[in-house]
Amino acid sequence: MTESLDRRADALILNSYYEASAARPHADDPMLDGSLEADVCVIGAGFAGLSVALECRARGLSVIVLDAHRPGWGASGRNGGQTLVGFAKDEVIERQLGLEGARAAWALSVDGVKLVRERIERYAIDCDFTAGYLSVATKPKRVPDLRAWMDDASARWGYSALSWLDTDGIRTRVASERYLAGVYDPFSGHLHPLKYCLGLADAARREGALLFAHSPVIEVVRGARPVVRTATGEVRCRFVAACGNATIGNVLPAPVAARIAPIASYIVATEPLGEARANALIAGRCAVCDNNFFLDYFRISADHRVLFGGRASSTGASPSELAQQIRKRMVGVFPQISDARIEFAWGGFVDVTRNRAPDFGAIDPNYYYMQGFSGHGVALTGIAGRVVAQAMAGETDAFDLFAKLRHARFPGGPALRGPALELGMLYHRIRELL
Ligand SMILES: Cc1cc2nc3c(=O)[nH]c(=O)nc-3n(C[C@H](O)[C@H](O)[C@H](O)COP(=O)(O)OP(=O)(O)OC[C@H]3O[C@@H](n4cnc5c(N)ncnc54)[C@H](O)[C@@H]3O)c2cc1C
């Protein structure tokens, strides 16, 4: 693990609305102590790792999940909750996989949202899923981009559920002067991510997976029968699935770890606004996200708060300064709630690849990894877990499709990747303001 990143991540959930509003089990899962055997050892109990666990149990494989902290500690318990079809950069997917490949990848991404909805129902996970998602444009030059994306999604990638909203249309949906156009997707939506993640952990335990908390993996000894080691124990297994995301650090071989960088993103939650006031902000309470490089994303929670997320300038900023920066962005969108108190502010690291395409592959034929969901992990992690479990069972079509995506490394070691990317993003931010 990258210790300083881990410590920063710990500090960023001290005032999380999700931690305050989800019920964790009374006691954590035990720490791994001694030597155990399993068919599959999963590293990380976020959406990706728990999906692998559920899918492997469904195929009759015994599963042990090791988490350095506890389920939902990572991005899965902190994110914007936006549960989306598609990818962060759909054009990259088509450029690299060709039209047929892009259609197949898009179909899998739609399956990702279906899978979230199915799991909520099958395992009775109470996580406030709300259907409906709006992609919006704030700048005239971004309106044609949004339209082209919608046209490509329906004409090229086979997703015809989208509808176009012009300026008048978007203003009937979002009570803000900021937006010039939008695309509405009735199938994507949003949820309470920590409740969903804890529900998946509970389901995995019920399905017979063994979960261990506070058990950071320090080494994977590769071979015909890999050994996954922590400071206090080890798991001997047939397959390893590494799902430790941005904080997994040097457990993965350096060239694989260097394909993602951790980008901090922050969210604030207002005090409850009351049902009527909250409804007046976003008709139908769909999730909203703009199409800028530094995007804002927001939604209304089940208890009528605005949850507003985005980038803030993090260098040296204190938690309250970060909260103020995000609040300022929120009030820029909704000046009518400038009197609303901010009750919670938290953040985490988004696992970003250089080309924003997800990165999953095999380090060895029995050692898989998944990372780089680039802000689309809520739905894509679930299907990634299924695709990896299928590959373990010898069904490799979907896995091979994603494994074809080519990824470049970020320069610098683990400590430099985040800052280097932040500088690169600053350049884009400046260009965007021109
Ligand atoms: C603030 C924020 C907002 C976001 N908003 C959205 C959004 O609205 N929609 C969307 O689709 N995506 C969003 N994302 C991205 C999304 O949350 C992630 O892509 C997704 O949760 C990744 O899931 P994961 O299981 O791969 O990783 P994580 O949830 O990060 O889980 C990794 C787990 O591995 C454990 N771990 C790490 N190293 C080790 C080790 N060495 N040994 C054992 N365990 C280890 C950690 O403790 C952690 O529990 C957002 C991310 C952030 C941070």
The ligand as an SDF file (V2000), in Angstrom:
LIG
                    3D

 53 58  0  0  0  0  0  0  0  0999 V2000
  -15.1310   11.2020   -4.6810 C   0  0  0  0  0  0  0  0  0  0  0  0
  -15.3860   10.1730   -5.7460 C   0  0  0  0  0  0  0  0  0  0  0  0
  -16.5120   10.2940   -6.5620 C   0  0  0  0  0  0  0  0  0  0  0  0
  -16.7670    9.3150   -7.5380 C   0  0  0  0  0  0  0  0  0  0  0  0
  -17.9640    9.3780   -8.2090 N   0  0  0  0  0  0  0  0  0  0  0  0
  -18.3190    8.3720   -9.0280 C   0  0  0  0  0  0  0  0  0  0  0  0
  -19.6160    8.3380   -9.5960 C   0  0  0  0  0  0  0  0  0  0  0  0
  -20.4690    9.1820   -9.3000 O   0  0  0  0  0  0  0  0  0  0  0  0
  -19.9070    7.3260  -10.4560 N   0  0  0  0  0  0  0  0  0  0  0  0
  -19.0040    6.3350  -10.7550 C   0  0  0  0  0  0  0  0  0  0  0  0
  -19.3340    5.4410  -11.5390 O   0  0  0  0  0  0  0  0  0  0  0  0
  -17.7630    6.3300  -10.1910 N   0  0  0  0  0  0  0  0  0  0  0  0
  -17.4080    7.2960   -9.3200 C   0  0  0  0  0  0  0  0  0  0  0  0
  -16.1920    7.2580   -8.6990 N   0  0  0  0  0  0  0  0  0  0  0  0
  -15.2860    6.1230   -8.9690 C   0  0  0  0  0  0  0  0  0  0  0  0
  -15.7270    4.8450   -8.2600 C   0  0  0  0  0  0  0  0  0  0  0  0
  -16.0670    5.1230   -6.9230 O   0  0  0  0  0  0  0  0  0  0  0  0
  -14.6090    3.8090   -8.3130 C   0  0  0  0  0  0  0  0  0  0  0  0
  -14.2290    3.5880   -9.6570 O   0  0  0  0  0  0  0  0  0  0  0  0
  -15.0080    2.4620   -7.7270 C   0  0  0  0  0  0  0  0  0  0  0  0
  -15.6020    2.6140   -6.4590 O   0  0  0  0  0  0  0  0  0  0  0  0
  -13.7790    1.5570   -7.6550 C   0  0  0  0  0  0  0  0  0  0  0  0
  -14.1260    0.4040   -6.9360 O   0  0  0  0  0  0  0  0  0  0  0  0
  -12.9920   -0.6090   -6.5100 P   0  0  0  0  0  0  0  0  0  0  0  0
  -13.6570   -1.7500   -5.8580 O   0  0  0  0  0  0  0  0  0  0  0  0
  -12.1320   -0.8710   -7.7020 O   0  0  0  0  0  0  0  0  0  0  0  0
  -12.0610    0.1800   -5.4880 O   0  0  0  0  0  0  0  0  0  0  0  0
  -12.3080    0.6990   -3.9720 P   0  0  0  0  0  0  0  0  0  0  0  0
  -13.7160    0.9530   -3.6840 O   0  0  0  0  0  0  0  0  0  0  0  0
  -11.3580    1.8430   -3.7860 O   0  0  0  0  0  0  0  0  0  0  0  0
  -11.8630   -0.5190   -3.0960 O   0  0  0  0  0  0  0  0  0  0  0  0
  -10.5330   -0.9330   -2.9660 C   0  0  0  0  0  0  0  0  0  0  0  0
  -10.4000   -1.6430   -1.6190 C   0  0  0  0  0  0  0  0  0  0  0  0
   -9.1270   -2.2810   -1.6090 O   0  0  0  0  0  0  0  0  0  0  0  0
   -8.5550   -2.1460   -0.3470 C   0  0  0  0  0  0  0  0  0  0  0  0
   -7.1040   -2.2700   -0.4930 N   0  0  0  0  0  0  0  0  0  0  0  0
   -6.2380   -1.4290   -1.0960 C   0  0  0  0  0  0  0  0  0  0  0  0
   -4.9880   -1.9070   -1.0310 N   0  0  0  0  0  0  0  0  0  0  0  0
   -5.0620   -3.0890   -0.3850 C   0  0  0  0  0  0  0  0  0  0  0  0
   -4.1140   -4.0610    0.0080 C   0  0  0  0  0  0  0  0  0  0  0  0
   -2.8050   -3.9150   -0.2600 N   0  0  0  0  0  0  0  0  0  0  0  0
   -4.5500   -5.1560    0.6820 N   0  0  0  0  0  0  0  0  0  0  0  0
   -5.8490   -5.3440    0.9520 C   0  0  0  0  0  0  0  0  0  0  0  0
   -6.7960   -4.4340    0.5990 N   0  0  0  0  0  0  0  0  0  0  0  0
   -6.4010   -3.3340   -0.0580 C   0  0  0  0  0  0  0  0  0  0  0  0
   -9.0100   -0.7900    0.1720 C   0  0  0  0  0  0  0  0  0  0  0  0
   -9.0180   -0.7600    1.5920 O   0  0  0  0  0  0  0  0  0  0  0  0
  -10.4150   -0.6900   -0.4270 C   0  0  0  0  0  0  0  0  0  0  0  0
  -11.4200   -1.0860    0.4900 O   0  0  0  0  0  0  0  0  0  0  0  0
  -15.8680    8.2330   -7.7350 C   0  0  0  0  0  0  0  0  0  0  0  0
  -14.7250    8.1260   -6.9330 C   0  0  0  0  0  0  0  0  0  0  0  0
  -14.4880    9.0620   -5.9410 C   0  0  0  0  0  0  0  0  0  0  0  0
  -13.2880    8.9010   -5.0590 C   0  0  0  0  0  0  0  0  0  0  0  0
  1  2  1  0
  2  3  1  0
  2 52  2  0
  3  4  2  0
  4  5  1  0
  4 50  1  0
  5  6  2  0
  6  7  1  0
  6 13  1  0
  7  8  2  0
  7  9  1  0
  9 10  1  0
 10 11  2  0
 10 12  1  0
 12 13  2  0
 13 14  1  0
 14 15  1  0
 14 50  1  0
 15 16  1  0
 16 17  1  0
 16 18  1  0
 18 19  1  0
 18 20  1  0
 20 21  1  0
 20 22  1  0
 22 23  1  0
 23 24  1  0
 24 25  2  0
 24 26  1  0
 24 27  1  0
 27 28  1  0
 28 29  2  0
 28 30  1  0
 28 31  1  0
 31 32  1  0
 32 33  1  0
 33 34  1  0
 33 48  1  0
 34 35  1  0
 35 36  1  0
 35 46  1  0
 36 37  1  0
 36 45  1  0
 37 38  2  0
 38 39  1  0
 39 40  1  0
 39 45  2  0
 40 41  1  0
 40 42  2  0
 42 43  1  0
 43 44  2  0
 44 45  1  0
 46 47  1  0
 46 48  1  0
 48 49  1  0
 50 51  2  0
 51 52  1  0
 52 53  1  0
M  END
$$$$
